[in-house]
Amino acid sequence: MATVLVDQQRAGAQVLKGHDACSENAIAMLTRHGLPDGLLPLEDIEEVGFVESTGYFWVKQKKNSSDHLFKAIRTKTAYGKEVSGFIEKQRLKKLAGVKAKELLLWVSIVEIFMDDAHPGQIYFKSAAGLGRWHPASAFSLQQQ
C-alpha cells in the first residue's frame, strides 16, 4: 500500500542521478523556493526527484544516513538514506528523513518554513508540534 502511494506521488517526476547533477539540482530547488542553499547538506547523493505540479521531492543518498553539525547554531542533524516531502515558497512540509538533536533526544523535523513576520529567521517544527526559530544565515553553504 505504501509503495503504491509513493509511486503515485512520484508520477511525472523529473529525476536526476549522479552526485554532481543531483547536488546542484537540490541546491537550485531550495533557492528557487526562497530557502537557504545549505539546508540539506547531504553526502554522496545518488538521486533527486521533483514533481513540479505537486511540489513533491526526494533526495537519496548512497549511505544509510549522514550527520551534519550546523556550527553557527550548534545543532547536530541526521539525514536518512532518503529525505522527502513537499516544497513550496519558503516552506518544506510533510518532511521525512530529517532529525535534529535537542539536548539528549533526536527529534523528527516535519516542517521547515520562513515567513515575513520573522525576517532572516527559519522555523523548524517537530512531529510533536513544537519548534524553534534559527537565523537563516546558519543554513547557507557559506556558513558550512
N, CA, C and O atoms as a MOPAC input file, in Angstrom:
PM7 MOZYME 1SCF
protein

 N      0.82300 1    -1.19500 1     0.00000 1
 C      0.00000 1     0.00000 1     0.00000 1
 C      0.86800 1     1.26000 1     0.00000 1
 O      0.62500 1     2.18100 1    -0.78000 1
 N      1.88300 1     1.30300 1     0.87700 1
 C      2.74400 1     2.47800 1     0.94600 1
 C      3.53400 1     2.66900 1    -0.33900 1
 O      3.75600 1     3.79900 1    -0.77400 1
 N      3.95700 1     1.56800 1    -0.94700 1
 C      4.69800 1     1.64500 1    -2.20400 1
 C      3.83900 1     2.23500 1    -3.31200 1
 O      4.33700 1     2.99700 1    -4.14100 1
 N      2.57300 1     1.89700 1    -3.33800 1
 C      1.65100 1     2.42500 1    -4.34500 1
 C      1.51100 1     3.94100 1    -4.17700 1
 O      1.51600 1     4.68000 1    -5.16100 1
 N      1.38600 1     4.39900 1    -2.92800 1
 C      1.26500 1     5.83700 1    -2.67600 1
 C      2.52500 1     6.58500 1    -3.10500 1
 O      2.43400 1     7.65000 1    -3.71600 1
 N      3.67800 1     6.04700 1    -2.79500 1
 C      4.93800 1     6.67900 1    -3.18300 1
 C      5.03900 1     6.72700 1    -4.70100 1
 O      5.43400 1     7.74900 1    -5.26200 1
 N      4.68800 1     5.63500 1    -5.37200 1
 C      4.73300 1     5.61400 1    -6.83700 1
 C      3.78100 1     6.63900 1    -7.43500 1
 O      4.11100 1     7.27600 1    -8.43600 1
 N      2.60600 1     6.80900 1    -6.84000 1
 C      1.64600 1     7.80400 1    -7.32800 1
 C      2.18500 1     9.21800 1    -7.14000 1
 O      2.04000 1    10.05800 1    -8.02800 1
 N      2.80400 1     9.48600 1    -5.99600 1
 C      3.35800 1    10.81100 1    -5.74800 1
 C      4.49500 1    11.12200 1    -6.71400 1
 O      4.68200 1    12.28000 1    -7.08800 1
 N      5.25200 1    10.12000 1    -7.12100 1
 C      6.42500 1    10.33000 1    -7.97200 1
 C      6.09500 1    10.32000 1    -9.46200 1
 O      6.97400 1    10.54500 1   -10.29400 1
 N      4.83700 1    10.06100 1    -9.80200 1
 C      4.45100 1    10.02900 1   -11.20900 1
 C      4.69600 1    11.40300 1   -11.84200 1
 O      4.31900 1    12.43300 1   -11.28400 1
 N      5.32400 1    11.39800 1   -12.99600 1
 C      5.59800 1    12.64600 1   -13.70900 1
 C      6.78400 1    13.42800 1   -13.17600 1
 O      6.93800 1    14.60600 1   -13.49700 1
 N      7.61900 1    12.79700 1   -12.37300 1
 C      8.74900 1    13.49900 1   -11.74900 1
 C      9.91700 1    13.66300 1   -12.71600 1
 O     10.13800 1    12.84500 1   -13.60800 1
 N     10.64700 1    14.74000 1   -12.50800 1
 C     11.93600 1    14.92500 1   -13.16600 1
 C     12.94200 1    14.27400 1   -12.22800 1
 O     13.04400 1    14.67200 1   -11.06800 1
 N     13.68700 1    13.28100 1   -12.70500 1
 C     14.62100 1    12.52800 1   -11.87100 1
 C     16.02500 1    12.68000 1   -12.42400 1
 O     16.25400 1    12.50200 1   -13.62000 1
 N     16.95800 1    13.00900 1   -11.55100 1
 C     18.36800 1    13.10300 1   -11.91500 1
 C     19.15800 1    12.10000 1   -11.09900 1
 O     18.79300 1    11.77200 1    -9.96900 1
 N     20.24400 1    11.61600 1   -11.68400 1
 C     21.11500 1    10.67100 1   -10.98600 1
 C     22.55100 1    11.15800 1   -11.07900 1
 O     22.92600 1    11.84600 1   -12.02900 1
 N     23.34900 1    10.79500 1   -10.08300 1
 C     24.75200 1    11.20400 1   -10.04100 1
 C     24.93700 1    12.37100 1    -9.08400 1
 O     24.15800 1    13.32300 1    -9.10000 1
 N     25.96300 1    12.29700 1    -8.25400 1
 C     26.14500 1    13.26000 1    -7.17400 1
 C     26.21500 1    14.71600 1    -7.63800 1
 O     25.50900 1    15.56200 1    -7.09100 1
 N     27.03300 1    15.02000 1    -8.61300 1
 C     27.20800 1    16.41800 1    -9.01800 1
 C     25.91500 1    17.04300 1    -9.53300 1
 O     25.52900 1    18.12700 1    -9.09400 1
 N     25.24900 1    16.36600 1   -10.45600 1
 C     23.99400 1    16.87800 1   -11.00500 1
 C     22.91900 1    16.96600 1    -9.92900 1
 O     22.15800 1    17.93200 1    -9.88400 1
 N     22.85500 1    15.95600 1    -9.06100 1
 C     21.84100 1    15.92800 1    -8.00000 1
 C     22.08000 1    17.03500 1    -6.97300 1
 O     21.14100 1    17.70300 1    -6.54100 1
 N     23.32600 1    17.21900 1    -6.59100 1
 C     23.66000 1    18.24600 1    -5.60700 1
 C     23.29600 1    19.63300 1    -6.13600 1
 O     22.68300 1    20.42800 1    -5.42300 1
 N     23.66700 1    19.92100 1    -7.36900 1
 C     23.32900 1    21.21000 1    -7.98600 1
 C     21.82500 1    21.39500 1    -8.06800 1
 O     21.31300 1    22.47800 1    -7.78500 1
 N     21.11500 1    20.34100 1    -8.45500 1
 C     19.66300 1    20.42200 1    -8.59200 1
 C     18.98400 1    20.63900 1    -7.24900 1
 O     18.04300 1    21.42800 1    -7.16000 1
 N     19.43700 1    19.96200 1    -6.21100 1
 C     18.84600 1    20.11600 1    -4.87400 1
 C     19.05100 1    21.54000 1    -4.35800 1
 O     18.13500 1    22.13100 1    -3.78500 1
 N     20.24500 1    22.08900 1    -4.55800 1
 C     20.53100 1    23.46600 1    -4.13200 1
 C     19.66500 1    24.45200 1    -4.91800 1
 O     19.09500 1    25.37900 1    -4.34200 1
 N     19.56700 1    24.25100 1    -6.22400 1
 C     18.74900 1    25.12700 1    -7.06600 1
 C     17.27900 1    25.06700 1    -6.65500 1
 O     16.59200 1    26.08900 1    -6.65100 1
 N     16.79700 1    23.87500 1    -6.31100 1
 C     15.40200 1    23.71100 1    -5.89300 1
 C     15.13600 1    24.51000 1    -4.61100 1
 O     14.10600 1    25.17500 1    -4.49500 1
 N     16.05400 1    24.44300 1    -3.66200 1
 C     15.89000 1    25.18800 1    -2.40800 1
 C     15.89300 1    26.69300 1    -2.66200 1
 O     15.00700 1    27.40100 1    -2.18200 1
 N     16.86600 1    27.18400 1    -3.40200 1
 C     16.97000 1    28.63100 1    -3.62100 1
 C     15.81700 1    29.15300 1    -4.46900 1
 O     15.34000 1    30.26500 1    -4.24600 1
 N     15.36500 1    28.36100 1    -5.44100 1
 C     14.22600 1    28.76200 1    -6.27600 1
 C     12.96400 1    28.96400 1    -5.43800 1
 O     12.09100 1    29.75200 1    -5.80100 1
 N     12.87600 1    28.25300 1    -4.32400 1
 C     11.70600 1    28.36900 1    -3.44800 1
 C     11.96700 1    29.27000 1    -2.23900 1
 O     11.17900 1    29.28100 1    -1.29300 1
 N     13.05900 1    30.01600 1    -2.26800 1
 C     13.32700 1    31.00800 1    -1.22700 1
 C     13.87300 1    30.44700 1     0.07000 1
 O     13.72600 1    31.07100 1     1.12100 1
 N     14.50100 1    29.27900 1     0.01800 1
 C     15.06100 1    28.64900 1     1.21600 1
 C     16.58500 1    28.68600 1     1.15300 1
 O     17.14800 1    28.78800 1     0.06300 1
 N     17.26600 1    28.60600 1     2.29900 1
 C     18.73500 1    28.61700 1     2.30500 1
 C     19.32400 1    27.44700 1     1.51900 1
 O     18.79900 1    26.33500 1     1.55300 1
 N     20.41500 1    27.71300 1     0.81600 1
 C     21.01800 1    26.70400 1    -0.05800 1
 C     21.71100 1    25.56300 1     0.67700 1
 O     21.96500 1    24.52400 1     0.06900 1
 N     22.02000 1    25.71300 1     1.94200 1
 C     22.69600 1    24.66100 1     2.70200 1
 C     21.78200 1    23.88600 1     3.62900 1
 O     22.25300 1    23.22900 1     4.55800 1
 N     20.49400 1    23.95200 1     3.39200 1
 C     19.51700 1    23.31200 1     4.28100 1
 C     19.58800 1    21.78600 1     4.25000 1
 O     19.27700 1    21.13500 1     5.24700 1
 N     19.98900 1    21.21700 1     3.13300 1
 C     20.10100 1    19.76000 1     3.00400 1
 C     21.54300 1    19.39500 1     2.62600 1
 O     21.81600 1    19.08300 1     1.46700 1
 N     22.45800 1    19.43300 1     3.58600 1
 C     23.86600 1    19.14600 1     3.28600 1
 C     24.14000 1    17.63900 1     3.22100 1
 O     24.79500 1    17.07800 1     4.09900 1
 N     23.63500 1    17.00500 1     2.18000 1
 C     23.73500 1    15.55800 1     2.06000 1
 C     25.00800 1    15.15800 1     1.33600 1
 O     25.54100 1    15.90800 1     0.51800 1
 N     25.48400 1    13.96000 1     1.65500 1
 C     26.71600 1    13.43700 1     1.07700 1
 C     26.40500 1    12.32100 1     0.08600 1
 O     25.45300 1    11.56300 1     0.27500 1
 N     27.19800 1    12.22300 1    -0.95600 1
 C     27.06400 1    11.14800 1    -1.94700 1
 C     25.62100 1    10.95000 1    -2.39400 1
 O     25.06200 1     9.86100 1    -2.25900 1
 N     25.02700 1    12.00700 1    -2.92300 1
 C     23.64500 1    11.93300 1    -3.39800 1
 C     23.62100 1    11.10600 1    -4.67300 1
 O     24.41900 1    11.32400 1    -5.58400 1
 N     22.69400 1    10.15000 1    -4.72800 1
 C     22.60800 1     9.32100 1    -5.92000 1
 C     21.37300 1     9.61800 1    -6.76500 1
 O     21.34100 1     9.27300 1    -7.94600 1
 N     20.34400 1    10.25900 1    -6.17500 1
 C     19.13400 1    10.54300 1    -6.94700 1
 C     18.37400 1    11.71000 1    -6.33700 1
 O     18.26100 1    11.82400 1    -5.11700 1
 N     17.85800 1    12.57100 1    -7.19600 1
 C     16.97300 1    13.66000 1    -6.79500 1
 C     15.77300 1    13.61800 1    -7.71800 1
 O     15.91700 1    13.48700 1    -8.93300 1
 N     14.59600 1    13.72700 1    -7.14100 1
 C     13.37500 1    13.76300 1    -7.93600 1
 C     12.50000 1    14.91100 1    -7.50600 1
 O     12.46500 1    15.27800 1    -6.33100 1
 N     11.78500 1    15.48400 1    -8.47200 1
 C     10.90500 1    16.62000 1    -8.18500 1
 C      9.70400 1    16.57200 1    -9.12200 1
 O      9.84900 1    16.44800 1   -10.33800 1
 N      8.51100 1    16.67300 1    -8.53000 1
 C      7.26700 1    16.72800 1    -9.29600 1
 C      6.79100 1    18.17900 1    -9.26100 1
 O      6.31300 1    18.65700 1    -8.23300 1
 N      6.92400 1    18.86300 1   -10.37200 1
 C      6.60000 1    20.29500 1   -10.45100 1
 C      5.14400 1    20.58000 1   -10.07400 1
 O      4.87300 1    21.56700 1    -9.39200 1
 N      4.21600 1    19.74400 1   -10.50000 1
 C      2.79400 1    20.01600 1   -10.28600 1
 C      2.36900 1    19.93500 1    -8.81400 1
 O      1.45300 1    20.64600 1    -8.40100 1
 N      3.02000 1    19.08200 1    -8.02200 1
 C      2.61400 1    18.92000 1    -6.62500 1
 C      3.62800 1    19.46800 1    -5.63000 1
 O      3.29100 1    19.72500 1    -4.47400 1
 N      4.87200 1    19.64900 1    -6.07600 1
 C      5.93400 1    20.09300 1    -5.17200 1
 C      6.59500 1    18.95400 1    -4.42700 1
 O      7.45400 1    19.19400 1    -3.57900 1
 N      6.21700 1    17.71300 1    -4.72200 1
 C      6.81700 1    16.56600 1    -4.04700 1
 C      8.26200 1    16.41700 1    -4.50400 1
 O      8.55600 1    16.53100 1    -5.69400 1
 N      9.16100 1    16.16300 1    -3.56000 1
 C     10.56900 1    15.95000 1    -3.88400 1
 C     11.13700 1    14.82900 1    -3.03700 1
 O     10.58400 1    14.47200 1    -1.99600 1
 N     12.25300 1    14.27900 1    -3.50000 1
 C     13.01300 1    13.32500 1    -2.70300 1
 C     14.47600 1    13.44200 1    -3.09000 1
 O     14.82400 1    13.80000 1    -4.21500 1
 N     15.31700 1    13.12800 1    -2.11700 1
 C     16.76200 1    13.11500 1    -2.31000 1
 C     17.27500 1    11.83000 1    -1.66300 1
 O     17.04900 1    11.59500 1    -0.47600 1
 N     17.96400 1    11.00300 1    -2.44500 1
 C     18.50800 1     9.73700 1    -1.93600 1
 C     20.02400 1     9.83800 1    -1.84900 1
 O     20.69000 1    10.35500 1    -2.74600 1
 N     20.54900 1     9.32500 1    -0.73400 1
 C     21.99400 1     9.22900 1    -0.53500 1
 C     22.43800 1     7.78400 1    -0.73900 1
 O     21.63000 1     6.85900 1    -0.64600 1
 N     23.71100 1     7.59900 1    -1.01500 1
 C     24.23800 1     6.24000 1    -1.11600 1
 C     24.31200 1     5.59700 1     0.26200 1
 O     24.05500 1     4.40300 1     0.41500 1
 N     24.66900 1     6.40400 1     1.26900 1
 C     24.76500 1     5.89100 1     2.64300 1
 C     23.36700 1     5.71000 1     3.23400 1
 O     22.38500 1     6.25100 1     2.72600 1
 N     23.30300 1     4.94100 1     4.31100 1
 C     22.02700 1     4.78400 1     5.01100 1
 C     21.62400 1     6.05900 1     5.73600 1
 O     20.43600 1     6.34200 1     5.88800 1
 N     22.61800 1     6.83300 1     6.18700 1
 C     22.32400 1     8.10400 1     6.84300 1
 C     23.59700 1     8.93700 1     6.89100 1
 O     24.69900 1     8.43300 1     6.67500 1
 N     23.42200 1    10.22400 1     7.18000 1
 C     24.57800 1    11.10000 1     7.36700 1
 C     24.23700 1    12.12400 1     8.43800 1
 O     23.08500 1    12.53200 1     8.58200 1
 N     25.23900 1    12.52500 1     9.17500 1
 C     25.07800 1    13.53500 1    10.21900 1
 C     25.76600 1    14.81700 1     9.77300 1
 O     26.74200 1    14.79200 1     9.02300 1
 N     25.23900 1    15.92600 1    10.24800 1
 C     25.84000 1    17.22000 1     9.94100 1
 C     25.69500 1    18.12800 1    11.16600 1
 O     24.64100 1    18.17000 1    11.80000 1
 N     26.75500 1    18.84000 1    11.48200 1
 C     26.71500 1    19.80100 1    12.57600 1
 C     26.62100 1    21.19700 1    11.98300 1
 O     27.52300 1    21.63200 1    11.26700 1
 N     25.54200 1    21.89300 1    12.27500 1
 C     25.40700 1    23.29000 1    11.88900 1
 C     26.10500 1    24.09000 1    12.98200 1
 O     25.54400 1    24.32700 1    14.05100 1
 N     27.33300 1    24.50000 1    12.69700 1
 C     28.19500 1    25.11600 1    13.70400 1
 C     27.63200 1    26.41800 1    14.26100 1
 O     27.76400 1    26.68300 1    15.45600 1
 N     27.01400 1    27.22500 1    13.42400 1
 C     26.52000 1    28.53200 1    13.86100 1
 C     25.45100 1    28.42300 1    14.94100 1
 O     25.31600 1    29.31800 1    15.77500 1
 N     24.69200 1    27.33200 1    14.93100 1
 C     23.64200 1    27.16200 1    15.94400 1
 C     23.91900 1    25.97300 1    16.85600 1
 O     23.11100 1    25.64500 1    17.72500 1
 N     25.07000 1    25.32900 1    16.65300 1
 C     25.49600 1    24.18300 1    17.46700 1
 C     24.43300 1    23.08500 1    17.53900 1
 O     24.10800 1    22.58300 1    18.61500 1
 N     23.90600 1    22.72900 1    16.37900 1
 C     22.87300 1    21.69600 1    16.32700 1
 C     23.30900 1    20.59100 1    15.38700 1
 O     23.69400 1    20.84800 1    14.24600 1
 N     23.24500 1    19.35100 1    15.87600 1
 C     23.56800 1    18.19300 1    15.06900 1
 C     22.28600 1    17.69800 1    14.41000 1
 O     21.24200 1    17.59200 1    15.05300 1
 N     22.38200 1    17.39900 1    13.12400 1
 C     21.22400 1    16.95900 1    12.35600 1
 C     21.56800 1    15.64800 1    11.67100 1
 O     22.69100 1    15.45900 1    11.20400 1
 N     20.60200 1    14.74700 1    11.61100 1
 C     20.77800 1    13.46300 1    10.94400 1
 C     19.81200 1    13.38600 1     9.76900 1
 O     18.63800 1    13.73800 1     9.88100 1
 N     20.33800 1    12.91500 1     8.63500 1
 C     19.55000 1    12.75500 1     7.42300 1
 C     19.53800 1    11.28000 1     7.05700 1
 O     20.59100 1    10.64800 1     6.97500 1
 N     18.34500 1    10.73000 1     6.83500 1
 C     18.21400 1     9.33400 1     6.46700 1
 C     18.67000 1     9.08300 1     5.04200 1
 O     19.04000 1    10.01500 1     4.32700 1
 N     18.64300 1     7.83900 1     4.63500 1
 C     19.03200 1     7.47500 1     3.27600 1
 C     18.20500 1     8.25700 1     2.26600 1
 O     18.70600 1     8.63700 1     1.20800 1
 N     16.94400 1     8.49500 1     2.59000 1
 C     16.07600 1     9.27900 1     1.69800 1
 C     15.39000 1    10.37800 1     2.49800 1
 O     14.80100 1    10.12700 1     3.54900 1
 N     15.47600 1    11.59200 1     1.98400 1
 C     14.76400 1    12.73900 1     2.54400 1
 C     13.69000 1    13.08600 1     1.52800 1
 O     13.97900 1    13.23300 1     0.34100 1
 N     12.44200 1    13.21900 1     1.99200 1
 C     11.35300 1    13.53400 1     1.06600 1
 C     10.36100 1    14.46500 1     1.73900 1
 O     10.36100 1    14.63100 1     2.95800 1
 N      9.52100 1    15.06300 1     0.91900 1
 C      8.49600 1    15.97100 1     1.41500 1
 C      7.93300 1    16.79100 1     0.27500 1
 O      8.08000 1    16.44300 1    -0.89600 1
 N      7.28500 1    17.88600 1     0.63800 1
 C      6.71200 1    18.79400 1    -0.34400 1
 C      7.35400 1    20.16100 1    -0.16100 1
 O      7.54700 1    20.62400 1     0.96300 1
 N      7.68400 1    20.79900 1    -1.28000 1
 C      8.31100 1    22.11100 1    -1.23000 1
 C      7.39100 1    23.12500 1    -1.90000 1
 O      6.79500 1    22.86200 1    -2.94400 1
 N      7.29700 1    24.27400 1    -1.27400 1
 C      6.57500 1    25.40700 1    -1.84300 1
 C      7.31400 1    26.66000 1    -1.41700 1
 O      8.35500 1    26.56200 1    -0.76700 1
 N      6.81900 1    27.81100 1    -1.75600 1
 C      7.52900 1    29.04600 1    -1.45900 1
 C      7.85700 1    29.14700 1     0.02800 1
 O      6.95700 1    29.18700 1     0.86700 1
 N      9.13900 1    29.18800 1     0.34700 1
 C      9.68300 1    29.33500 1     1.69400 1
 C      9.19200 1    28.26600 1     2.67400 1
 O      9.06300 1    28.53600 1     3.86800 1
 N      8.91800 1    27.05200 1     2.17600 1
 C      8.39300 1    26.00900 1     3.07000 1
 C      8.72200 1    24.60900 1     2.56700 1
 O      8.59100 1    24.31000 1     1.38000 1
 N      9.15200 1    23.75400 1     3.50000 1
 C      9.23600 1    22.31100 1     3.29000 1
 C      8.24200 1    21.70600 1     4.26500 1
 O      8.31000 1    21.98800 1     5.46100 1
 N      7.33000 1    20.89100 1     3.78900 1
 C      6.34200 1    20.30000 1     4.69000 1
 C      6.22300 1    18.80900 1     4.45000 1
 O      6.65700 1    18.29500 1     3.41900 1
 N      5.63600 1    18.12400 1     5.40700 1
 C      5.49800 1    16.67100 1     5.39300 1
 C      6.85300 1    16.00600 1     5.14900 1
 O      6.97200 1    15.05100 1     4.38100 1
 N      7.86300 1    16.54000 1     5.82600 1
 C      9.22300 1    16.02000 1     5.68000 1
 C      9.36900 1    14.63600 1     6.29400 1
 O      8.74400 1    14.31800 1     7.30600 1
 N     10.18200 1    13.84200 1     5.68100 1
 C     10.55100 1    12.53700 1     6.22700 1
 C     12.05400 1    12.40000 1     6.04600 1
 O     12.60200 1    12.81000 1     5.02300 1
 N     12.71800 1    11.82400 1     7.03600 1
 C     14.14000 1    11.55500 1     6.93400 1
 C     15.05200 1    12.61200 1     7.52700 1
 O     16.25900 1    12.58900 1     7.28500 1
 N     14.49500 1    13.54900 1     8.30800 1
 C     15.30900 1    14.60900 1     8.92600 1
 C     15.07900 1    14.59900 1    10.43400 1
 O     13.93900 1    14.63100 1    10.89800 1
 N     16.17700 1    14.55300 1    11.19500 1
 C     16.09600 1    14.61100 1    12.65600 1
 C     17.12600 1    15.59600 1    13.18000 1
 O     18.20300 1    15.75000 1    12.60400 1
 N     16.78800 1    16.26100 1    14.27500 1
 C     17.71800 1    17.18400 1    14.93100 1
 C     17.88000 1    16.75000 1    16.37500 1
 O     16.93900 1    16.26100 1    17.00100 1
 N     19.08500 1    16.93400 1    16.89600 1
 C     19.34600 1    16.54900 1    18.27700 1
 C     19.09500 1    17.74700 1    19.18100 1
 O     19.71600 1    18.80000 1    19.03000 1
 N     18.17700 1    17.56900 1    20.11900 1
 C     17.85700 1    18.57900 1    21.12100 1
 C     18.15400 1    17.98000 1    22.48600 1
 O     17.55000 1    16.98500 1    22.88600 1
 N     19.08200 1    18.59100 1    23.18900 1
 C     19.58600 1    18.05400 1    24.44300 1
 C     20.09800 1    16.63900 1    24.20200 1
 O     21.11600 1    16.46100 1    23.53400 1
 N     19.41800 1    15.63600 1    24.73100 1
 C     19.86800 1    14.25500 1    24.54200 1
 C     18.94900 1    13.45400 1    23.62700 1
 O     19.14600 1    12.25300 1    23.44600 1
 N     17.95100 1    14.10900 1    23.05100 1
 C     16.95100 1    13.40500 1    22.24500 1
 C     17.05500 1    13.76300 1    20.76400 1
 O     17.38400 1    14.89500 1    20.41000 1
 N     16.77400 1    12.79200 1    19.91200 1
 C     16.64700 1    13.04900 1    18.48500 1
 C     15.17500 1    13.31700 1    18.19100 1
 O     14.31000 1    12.52000 1    18.55500 1
 N     14.89400 1    14.43200 1    17.53800 1
 C     13.53000 1    14.87200 1    17.25700 1
 C     13.31800 1    14.89800 1    15.74400 1
 O     14.12000 1    15.48400 1    15.01800 1
 N     12.24900 1    14.27100 1    15.26600 1
 C     11.93000 1    14.29800 1    13.83400 1
 C     11.43500 1    15.68100 1    13.44700 1
 O     10.57800 1    16.25800 1    14.11600 1
 N     11.98200 1    16.20500 1    12.36200 1
 C     11.56700 1    17.50500 1    11.84200 1
 C     10.59200 1    17.23600 1    10.69700 1
 O     10.92300 1    16.52700 1     9.74700 1
 N      9.38200 1    17.80700 1    10.79200 1
 C      8.35800 1    17.55200 1     9.78800 1
 C      8.04500 1    18.77200 1     8.92900 1
 O      7.41900 1    18.65400 1     7.87600 1
 N      8.48800 1    19.95100 1     9.38700 1
 C      8.21400 1    21.16200 1     8.60600 1
 C      9.30500 1    22.19700 1     8.86600 1
 O      9.78300 1    22.35100 1     9.99000 1
 N      9.68300 1    22.89500 1     7.81400 1
 C     10.65900 1    23.97700 1     7.89400 1
 C     10.08400 1    25.12400 1     7.08300 1
 O      9.69100 1    24.93600 1     5.93200 1
 N     10.03100 1    26.32200 1     7.67800 1
 C      9.49700 1    27.43700 1     6.89900 1
 C     10.06500 1    28.77400 1     7.33600 1
 O     10.63700 1    28.91900 1     8.41600 1
 N      9.88300 1    29.74600 1     6.45200 1
 C     10.25900 1    31.13400 1     6.70000 1
 C      9.00200 1    31.96500 1     6.44100 1
 O      8.15000 1    31.57600 1     5.64100 1
 N      8.88700 1    33.11200 1     7.12000 1
 C      7.76900 1    33.99900 1     6.82900 1
 C      8.18900 1    35.46200 1     6.99200 1
 O      9.25700 1    35.75600 1     7.52800 1
 N      7.34400 1    36.35800 1     6.53000 1
 C      7.65900 1    37.78900 1     6.54800 1
 C      7.63100 1    38.38000 1     7.95500 1
 O      8.24700 1    39.41800 1     8.19900 1
 N      6.93300 1    37.74000 1     8.87400 1
 C      6.84800 1    38.24800 1    10.24600 1
 C      8.17200 1    38.07300 1    10.99400 1
 O      8.41900 1    38.75700 1    11.98700 1
 N      9.01900 1    37.16400 1    10.52100 1
 C     10.32200 1    36.88900 1    11.15000 1
 C     11.41900 1    36.94900 1    10.08700 1
 O     11.97100 1    35.91400 1     9.71400 1
 N     11.74000 1    38.14200 1     9.59900 1
 C     12.73800 1    38.24100 1     8.52300 1
 C     14.10600 1    37.71400 1     8.96500 1
 O     14.56400 1    37.97500 1    10.07700 1
 N     14.73800 1    36.96800 1     8.06200 1
 C     16.05800 1    36.42600 1     8.35300 1
 C     16.05200 1    35.23800 1     9.29300 1
 O     17.11100 1    34.80800 1     9.75100 1
 N     14.88100 1    34.70000 1     9.58800 1
 C     14.74300 1    33.56300 1    10.50700 1
 C     14.09700 1    32.38900 1     9.77300 1
 O     13.37400 1    32.57300 1     8.79500 1
 N     14.37000 1    31.18900 1    10.26100 1
 C     13.77300 1    29.98200 1     9.70700 1
 C     13.29200 1    29.12300 1    10.87900 1
 O     13.97600 1    29.00700 1    11.89600 1
 N     12.09800 1    28.51800 1    10.72500 1
 C     11.46100 1    27.76700 1    11.80400 1
 C     11.50400 1    26.27400 1    11.50700 1
 O     11.20600 1    25.84300 1    10.39300 1
 N     11.87300 1    25.49600 1    12.50500 1
 C     11.91700 1    24.03800 1    12.41100 1
 C     10.85500 1    23.47500 1    13.34800 1
 O     10.90400 1    23.70300 1    14.55600 1
 N      9.90500 1    22.74800 1    12.79500 1
 C      8.79200 1    22.20800 1    13.57100 1
 C      8.94500 1    20.69800 1    13.70400 1
 O      9.19500 1    19.99900 1    12.72200 1
 N      8.79200 1    20.20500 1    14.92900 1
 C      8.91800 1    18.77200 1    15.19600 1
 C      7.58200 1    18.06500 1    14.99700 1
 O      6.54200 1    18.70400 1    14.83500 1
 N      7.62800 1    16.75200 1    15.01300 1
 C      6.41600 1    15.94800 1    14.87800 1
 C      5.45200 1    16.19800 1    16.04100 1
 O      4.24400 1    16.01200 1    15.89400 1
 N      5.97900 1    16.61600 1    17.19400 1
 C      5.14000 1    16.89600 1    18.36400 1
 C      4.47700 1    18.27300 1    18.27500 1
 O      3.65900 1    18.62600 1    19.12400 1
 N      4.82800 1    19.04800 1    17.24800 1
 C      4.23900 1    20.37500 1    17.08000 1
 C      5.06000 1    21.50000 1    17.68200 1
 O      4.73000 1    22.67400 1    17.51300 1
 N      6.12100 1    21.15000 1    18.37800 1
 C      6.99500 1    22.16400 1    18.96000 1
 C      8.08300 1    22.51800 1    17.96200 1
 O      8.41400 1    21.72500 1    17.08000 1
 N      8.63300 1    23.70700 1    18.10600 1
 C      9.67400 1    24.09300 1    17.16800 1
 C     10.53900 1    25.20600 1    17.69900 1
 O     10.42100 1    25.62700 1    18.85000 1
 N     11.42000 1    25.67700 1    16.82000 1
 C     12.36800 1    26.70000 1    17.22200 1
 C     12.76400 1    27.52800 1    15.99900 1
 O     12.90700 1    27.00400 1    14.89400 1
 N     12.93800 1    28.84500 1    16.22600 1
 C     13.43800 1    29.75100 1    15.20300 1
 C     14.95900 1    29.79400 1    15.26600 1
 O     15.54600 1    29.79000 1    16.34900 1
 N     15.58800 1    29.83600 1    14.10100 1
 C     17.03800 1    29.97300 1    13.99100 1
 C     17.34100 1    31.01600 1    12.92100 1
 O     16.49800 1    31.27500 1    12.06300 1
 N     18.53100 1    31.62300 1    12.95400 1
 C     18.90400 1    32.53200 1    11.87000 1
 C     19.05700 1    31.73900 1    10.56100 1
 O     19.74500 1    30.71900 1    10.52700 1
 N     18.42000 1    32.21000 1     9.49900 1
 C     18.50000 1    31.52000 1     8.21200 1
 C     19.92000 1    31.48200 1     7.69200 1
 O     20.28600 1    30.56300 1     6.95900 1
 N     20.72200 1    32.46000 1     8.05600 1
 C     22.11200 1    32.50600 1     7.57600 1
 C     22.93800 1    31.31100 1     8.06600 1
 O     23.95400 1    30.97800 1     7.45400 1
 N     22.52000 1    30.66600 1     9.15500 1
 C     23.22900 1    29.49500 1     9.66900 1
 C     23.13300 1    28.30600 1     8.71800 1
 O     23.88300 1    27.34000 1     8.85400 1
 N     22.22200 1    28.37300 1     7.76400 1
 C     21.99200 1    27.26300 1     6.84300 1
 C     22.42700 1    27.58000 1     5.41300 1
 O     21.99000 1    26.92500 1     4.46600 1
 N     23.27600 1    28.57200 1     5.26500 1
 C     23.82300 1    28.87000 1     3.94200 1
 C     25.08400 1    28.04200 1     3.72300 1
 O     25.77200 1    27.68300 1     4.67900 1
 N     25.38000 1    27.74800 1     2.49000 1
 C     26.58100 1    26.96600 1     2.18100 1
 C     27.84400 1    27.68700 1     2.61500 1
 O     28.83800 1    27.03900 1     2.94400 1
 N     27.82700 1    29.01000 1     2.62300 1
 C     28.98400 1    29.79400 1     3.03100 1
 C     29.29400 1    29.61100 1     4.51200 1
 O     30.46000 1    29.68400 1     4.89900 1
 N     28.30000 1    29.37700 1     5.34200 1
 C     28.50000 1    29.16300 1     6.77700 1
 C     29.09000 1    27.79000 1     7.05900 1
 O     29.71600 1    27.57700 1     8.09700 1
 N     28.89000 1    26.86600 1     6.13600 1
 C     29.30200 1    25.49300 1     6.37000 1
 C     30.62400 1    25.29100 1     5.70500 1
 O     31.18400 1    24.19600 1     5.76400 1

